[in-house]
Amino acid sequence: MLAQGSSARETLDRLVAGDPGREVRQLGVVDRAGRSAAFSGRECVGWFGHRTGADFAAQGNMLVGAATVDALAATFAAHPAEELPERLVRALEAGQAAGGDKRGRQSAALYVVDRETAYAYLDLRVDEHPDPVAELRRVFEVAKDQLMPFLARLPTREHPLGRPDRAAVRRRPPAEEA
């Protein structure tokens, strides 16, 4: 629907209207113009809710309170010059610092898809860790140093042969290069 020019609101409304399980779901949509819309079904597990703004939709359920989603939204909005993955990790850190999941710390993930590819640009996940958001930050920093330079050289629609600067791609983990 978004690819066909529908707005975030139009897309959200159509998806929610056609979903018989909508009252137990949450959905956030951001369109190419940065307009956002969100929905939180009445039967989501408390605390639940959402916030929207230019270029983002933040939602959550099973949270300690509204402060978690408020922190997600405020932090994402406060860093417009940062790359999307960094903004998302910062938002997760802020949400965790504001209380996070009422069940405690269990997992954290970063999943970013680029319109250029048929695969995830970043797919990082930490499960069953005592401090999953902090561990996700550590893994993300390694990915910025090792994985993302490699991904920047992969083929795209604009550059079907990829970018040839292979010398900048790390061959060994940072601890082994010292």
C-alpha positions as CSV (number, residue, x, y, z in Angstrom):
1,M,0.0,0.0,0.0
2,L,2.8,2.4,0.8
3,A,4.6,1.5,-2.4
4,Q,1.4,2.4,-4.2
5,G,1.3,5.9,-2.6
6,S,-1.0,5.4,0.3
7,S,-0.3,7.5,3.4
8,A,0.7,6.0,6.7
9,R,-2.8,6.7,8.1
10,E,-4.6,5.2,5.1
11,T,-2.3,2.1,5.2
12,L,-2.8,1.7,9.0
13,D,-6.6,2.1,8.7
14,R,-6.9,-0.4,6.0
15,L,-4.7,-3.0,7.7
16,V,-6.5,-2.6,11.1
17,A,-10.0,-2.7,9.5
18,G,-9.2,-6.0,7.8
19,D,-7.6,-7.7,10.9
20,P,-10.0,-9.7,13.0
21,G,-7.3,-9.9,15.7
22,R,-6.7,-6.2,15.8
23,E,-7.6,-5.7,19.5
24,V,-4.6,-7.7,20.6
25,R,-2.2,-6.1,18.1
26,Q,0.0,-3.0,17.8
27,L,1.0,-1.5,14.5
28,G,3.1,1.5,13.6
29,V,3.5,2.8,10.0
30,V,5.7,5.6,8.6
31,D,5.3,6.6,5.0
32,R,7.9,8.0,2.5
33,A,7.0,11.6,3.5
34,G,7.7,10.8,7.2
35,R,4.1,10.9,8.2
36,S,3.3,8.3,10.9
37,A,0.3,6.5,12.4
38,A,0.0,3.9,15.1
39,F,-2.6,1.6,16.6
40,S,-2.8,-0.2,19.9
41,G,-5.6,-2.7,20.3
42,R,-7.8,-2.5,23.5
43,E,-6.7,-6.0,24.6
44,C,-3.0,-5.5,24.5
45,V,-1.3,-6.3,27.8
46,G,-0.9,-3.3,30.1
47,W,0.9,-1.0,30.1
48,F,0.5,-0.4,26.4
49,G,0.4,2.5,24.1
50,H,2.1,4.4,21.3
51,R,3.6,7.7,20.3
52,T,4.1,9.1,16.8
53,G,6.1,11.9,15.3
54,A,7.9,12.9,12.1
55,D,9.6,9.8,10.8
56,F,8.7,7.5,13.6
57,A,6.1,5.4,15.3
58,A,6.9,4.0,18.7
59,Q,4.7,1.4,20.5
60,G,5.0,-1.0,23.2
61,N,3.0,-3.3,25.6
62,M,3.9,-5.2,28.7
63,L,5.8,-2.1,29.8
64,V,6.3,-0.7,33.3
65,G,4.5,2.5,32.1
66,A,4.2,5.3,29.6
67,A,7.6,6.6,30.4
68,T,9.2,3.8,28.4
69,V,7.4,4.7,25.1
70,D,7.8,8.5,25.9
71,A,11.6,7.9,26.2
72,L,11.7,5.9,23.0
73,A,10.0,8.6,21.1
74,A,11.8,11.6,22.6
75,T,15.2,10.0,22.1
76,F,14.5,9.0,18.5
77,A,13.2,12.5,17.7
78,A,16.2,14.2,19.5
79,H,18.8,12.7,17.1
80,P,17.7,13.4,13.6
81,A,21.2,13.6,12.2
82,E,22.2,10.1,13.3
83,E,21.9,7.1,11.0
84,L,18.7,5.1,11.5
85,P,20.4,2.1,13.2
86,E,22.1,4.4,15.8
87,R,18.8,6.2,16.4
88,L,17.0,2.9,17.1
89,V,19.7,1.6,19.5
90,R,19.6,5.0,21.4
91,A,15.9,4.7,21.6
92,L,16.1,1.2,23.0
93,E,18.6,2.3,25.6
94,A,16.4,5.2,26.6
95,G,13.3,3.0,26.9
96,Q,15.2,0.5,29.0
97,A,16.5,3.3,31.3
98,A,12.9,4.6,31.7
99,G,11.7,1.2,32.9
100,G,11.3,-1.1,29.9
101,D,9.5,-4.4,30.0
102,K,7.5,-5.1,33.1
103,R,8.7,-8.7,33.0
104,G,12.3,-7.7,33.3
105,R,15.2,-7.8,30.8
106,Q,14.9,-10.6,28.4
107,S,16.0,-9.7,24.8
108,A,16.8,-6.8,22.5
109,A,16.9,-6.7,18.7
110,L,17.8,-4.4,15.8
111,Y,16.3,-5.2,12.4
112,V,16.8,-2.7,9.6
113,V,15.8,-3.4,5.9
114,D,17.1,-1.2,3.1
115,R,15.0,-0.6,0.0
116,E,18.1,-1.6,-2.1
117,T,18.2,-5.2,-1.0
118,A,16.1,-8.3,-0.6
119,Y,17.8,-9.1,2.7
120,A,18.0,-7.3,6.0
121,Y,20.6,-4.6,6.2
122,L,21.1,-5.3,9.9
123,D,19.7,-8.2,11.8
124,L,21.1,-8.2,15.3
125,R,19.5,-10.0,18.3
126,V,20.4,-10.7,21.9
127,D,18.3,-13.2,23.9
128,E,18.5,-14.5,27.5
129,H,21.2,-12.0,28.6
130,P,21.3,-10.2,32.0
131,D,21.5,-6.8,30.2
132,P,20.4,-7.4,26.6
133,V,20.2,-3.7,25.5
134,A,23.8,-3.1,26.6
135,E,24.9,-6.3,24.9
136,L,23.0,-5.2,21.7
137,R,25.0,-1.9,21.9
138,R,28.2,-3.9,22.1
139,V,27.3,-6.1,19.2
140,F,26.1,-3.1,17.2
141,E,29.5,-1.4,17.7
142,V,31.2,-4.5,16.3
143,A,28.8,-4.5,13.4
144,K,29.5,-0.8,12.7
145,D,33.2,-1.6,12.6
146,Q,33.2,-4.9,10.7
147,L,29.9,-5.7,9.1
148,M,28.6,-2.3,7.9
149,P,31.7,-1.4,5.8
150,F,31.3,-4.8,4.1
151,L,27.6,-4.2,3.5
152,A,28.3,-0.8,2.0
153,R,30.2,-2.5,-0.8
154,L,27.6,-5.1,-1.8
155,P,25.7,-4.7,-5.1
156,T,22.8,-2.4,-5.2
157,R,20.4,-1.3,-8.0
158,E,22.5,1.7,-8.6
159,H,25.8,-0.2,-8.4
160,P,25.0,-3.8,-9.6
161,L,28.7,-4.9,-9.4
162,G,29.0,-3.4,-5.9
163,R,31.8,-1.1,-4.8
164,P,35.3,-2.4,-5.2
165,D,37.1,-0.9,-2.2
166,R,37.6,-4.2,-0.4
167,A,40.7,-3.0,1.5
168,A,38.6,-1.2,4.1
169,V,36.8,-4.4,5.1
170,R,38.2,-6.0,8.3
171,R,39.6,-9.5,8.0
172,R,39.8,-10.2,11.8
173,P,38.0,-9.1,14.9
174,P,39.3,-5.9,16.5
175,A,40.8,-7.7,19.5
176,E,43.0,-9.8,17.2
177,E,44.2,-6.9,15.1
178,A,46.0,-5.1,17.9
